[in-house]
Amino acid sequence: MNKIIRVGCVGLGLRGADLFCNRLCAVEGTKPVAVCDTDAKKVENCIKELEKRGYTDVQGFTDYDAFLNSDVEAVLVATSYLSHADLAARAMDAGKHCLCEIPNITSVEQGEMLTKAVRRNPGKFMVAENTCYWAHINAYKQMYEQGILGDVVYAESDYLHPDPAIWHPEEEPPLTWRAYRPGIHYLTHNLGPLLYILNDTVVEASGFIPDINPIEKAHPAPPNGLGIFKTKKGVVIKIFIGYGVCHIEGSWHNFALYGSKGCVQTARGADITNGTVGVFSHTPYLQGFVHVPVKPDYPGAGKDGHNGADLRMMQDFVRCIREDKEPALGIDFGLSIALPGILADISSHEHGKTMRMPDFA
Ligand SMILES: NC(=O)c1ccc[n+]([C@@H]2O[C@H](COP(=O)([O-])OP(=O)(O)OC[C@H]3O[C@@H](n4cnc5c(N)ncnc54)[C@H](O)[C@@H]3O)[C@@H](O)[C@H]2O)c1
């Protein structure tokens, strides 16, 4: 139980370096031992950052096999997402534990390959879906489990994250990894919390992609997309991903769950700072929607690391390793939140045809 976990990270870009240095290494009982990136400068910068925090003997690698041959025990995979499945599978086969950034996979074939790699190895595998650790998501989950919402019939979410090209069309856009994948592939931050609240999984998916791409130069793959899903419990879920639409600057995730006894939804527009609005049939004399003061932040956590969610996710990963417990956000959950976006994209090329979720058991 008091064992120190030797942690490392592959992919030291904007997300990986911050998540590793400021969150994973901040969890009690961890020790950073190795970092890896194909870009030697990023390795050097990360080692300097770790030295500032008092870690003076961290090894740096540009070769992933050499990194896996070090004494690292638990690997954070935070490269751009095309390589997640391959690097995570290789970490598992090398006998490591793995926390893999979202989405874990970019194709159905990768889903099968990664599932097999996780199942044939004893290491812990967890998907880094930090949005499942937001305070309001856990409040909604408790309400659902306590029966306050009754049977949830329909849920929806959207991810409105306008690309800078929407506001500055005259500028030459910097093209990142994100630009080459359909936006709908990146629905895990939305579908993940809903399936986690409902303790459910998707069985059918269909998708629709608008013909208009307002930011084609900045985002050649369709930046906007809609997915409609049916779950095992029979709930219908609708998700819209909007990178190429006008909205408030910055990023915003809306959630809504409509049940037979109550409804909760994240407040929109001028109401946003009020967190949540809801209506509950079990509350006598309630007149319409009421403000419920829960939002992503944990009291006192502020905006740090996605409102405190990143650190909680890291603590959970380390706890699962130390206590030899299966992560709640394991491979089945990882696939259940990534595959539906891939299927919705395929469906959109077939006039919205309903696609069945594959079973890799
Ligand atoms: N959960 C969240 O809130 C959240 C937020 C942002 C990004 N992300 C995820 O994190 C990932 C990284 O995003 P980013 O913005 O840091 O990207 P980035 O492009 O800034 O960084 C990716 C890094 O990975 C390195 N890399 C790529 N392939 C590699 C390989 N095979 N071996 C070693 N290094 C390799 C690149 O050199 C780069 O330094 C993305 O997949 C994204 O989905 C998650």
The ligand as an SDF file (V2000), in Angstrom:
LIG
                    3D

 44 48  0  0  0  0  0  0  0  0999 V2000
   -8.4180   15.4810  -21.5020 N   0  0  0  0  0  0  0  0  0  0  0  0
   -8.2360   16.7330  -21.8760 C   0  0  0  0  0  0  0  0  0  0  0  0
   -8.8050   17.6490  -21.3060 O   0  0  0  0  0  0  0  0  0  0  0  0
   -7.2990   17.0140  -23.0150 C   0  0  0  0  0  0  0  0  0  0  0  0
   -6.9710   18.3360  -23.3210 C   0  0  0  0  0  0  0  0  0  0  0  0
   -6.0820   18.5540  -24.3810 C   0  0  0  0  0  0  0  0  0  0  0  0
   -5.5580   17.4680  -25.0870 C   0  0  0  0  0  0  0  0  0  0  0  0
   -5.9170   16.2040  -24.7450 N   0  0  0  0  0  0  0  0  0  0  0  0
   -5.3550   15.0410  -25.4530 C   0  0  0  0  0  0  0  0  0  0  0  0
   -3.9650   15.0190  -25.2430 O   0  0  0  0  0  0  0  0  0  0  0  0
   -3.2830   14.6230  -26.4260 C   0  0  0  0  0  0  0  0  0  0  0  0
   -2.1020   15.5670  -26.6820 C   0  0  0  0  0  0  0  0  0  0  0  0
   -2.5810   16.8820  -26.9420 O   0  0  0  0  0  0  0  0  0  0  0  0
   -1.5550   18.1130  -27.0410 P   0  0  0  0  0  0  0  0  0  0  0  0
   -2.3900   19.3080  -27.2420 O   0  0  0  0  0  0  0  0  0  0  0  0
   -0.5790   18.0600  -25.9230 O   0  0  0  0  0  0  0  0  0  0  0  0
   -0.8030   17.7830  -28.4230 O   0  0  0  0  0  0  0  0  0  0  0  0
    0.6290   18.3010  -28.8390 P   0  0  0  0  0  0  0  0  0  0  0  0
    0.6870   18.1540  -30.3160 O   0  0  0  0  0  0  0  0  0  0  0  0
    0.9550   19.6230  -28.2230 O   0  0  0  0  0  0  0  0  0  0  0  0
    1.6350   17.2330  -28.1720 O   0  0  0  0  0  0  0  0  0  0  0  0
    1.7850   15.9270  -28.6200 C   0  0  0  0  0  0  0  0  0  0  0  0
    3.2460   15.5290  -28.3370 C   0  0  0  0  0  0  0  0  0  0  0  0
    3.3900   14.1350  -28.6240 O   0  0  0  0  0  0  0  0  0  0  0  0
    4.6410   13.9430  -29.3010 C   0  0  0  0  0  0  0  0  0  0  0  0
    4.5300   12.7020  -30.0560 N   0  0  0  0  0  0  0  0  0  0  0  0
    3.6790   12.4230  -31.0880 C   0  0  0  0  0  0  0  0  0  0  0  0
    3.8450   11.1460  -31.4890 N   0  0  0  0  0  0  0  0  0  0  0  0
    4.7890   10.5970  -30.6690 C   0  0  0  0  0  0  0  0  0  0  0  0
    5.3680    9.2880  -30.5740 C   0  0  0  0  0  0  0  0  0  0  0  0
    5.0100    8.3100  -31.3860 N   0  0  0  0  0  0  0  0  0  0  0  0
    6.3020    9.0840  -29.6100 N   0  0  0  0  0  0  0  0  0  0  0  0
    6.6790   10.0750  -28.7700 C   0  0  0  0  0  0  0  0  0  0  0  0
    6.1700   11.3480  -28.8230 N   0  0  0  0  0  0  0  0  0  0  0  0
    5.2400   11.5850  -29.7690 C   0  0  0  0  0  0  0  0  0  0  0  0
    4.7920   15.1930  -30.1610 C   0  0  0  0  0  0  0  0  0  0  0  0
    6.1550   15.4280  -30.5040 O   0  0  0  0  0  0  0  0  0  0  0  0
    4.2450   16.2850  -29.2100 C   0  0  0  0  0  0  0  0  0  0  0  0
    5.2390   16.8220  -28.3890 O   0  0  0  0  0  0  0  0  0  0  0  0
   -4.3170   14.6210  -27.5470 C   0  0  0  0  0  0  0  0  0  0  0  0
   -4.5730   13.3200  -27.9560 O   0  0  0  0  0  0  0  0  0  0  0  0
   -5.5820   15.1730  -26.9300 C   0  0  0  0  0  0  0  0  0  0  0  0
   -6.6930   14.4380  -27.3100 O   0  0  0  0  0  0  0  0  0  0  0  0
   -6.7620   15.9590  -23.7230 C   0  0  0  0  0  0  0  0  0  0  0  0
  1  2  1  0
  2  3  2  0
  2  4  1  0
  4  5  1  0
  4 44  2  0
  5  6  2  0
  6  7  1  0
  7  8  2  0
  8  9  1  0
  8 44  1  0
  9 10  1  0
  9 42  1  0
 10 11  1  0
 11 12  1  0
 11 40  1  0
 12 13  1  0
 13 14  1  0
 14 15  2  0
 14 16  1  0
 14 17  1  0
 17 18  1  0
 18 19  2  0
 18 20  1  0
 18 21  1  0
 21 22  1  0
 22 23  1  0
 23 24  1  0
 23 38  1  0
 24 25  1  0
 25 26  1  0
 25 36  1  0
 26 27  1  0
 26 35  1  0
 27 28  2  0
 28 29  1  0
 29 30  1  0
 29 35  2  0
 30 31  1  0
 30 32  2  0
 32 33  1  0
 33 34  2  0
 34 35  1  0
 36 37  1  0
 36 38  1  0
 38 39  1  0
 40 41  1  0
 40 42  1  0
 42 43  1  0
M  CHG  2   8   1  16  -1
M  END
$$$$
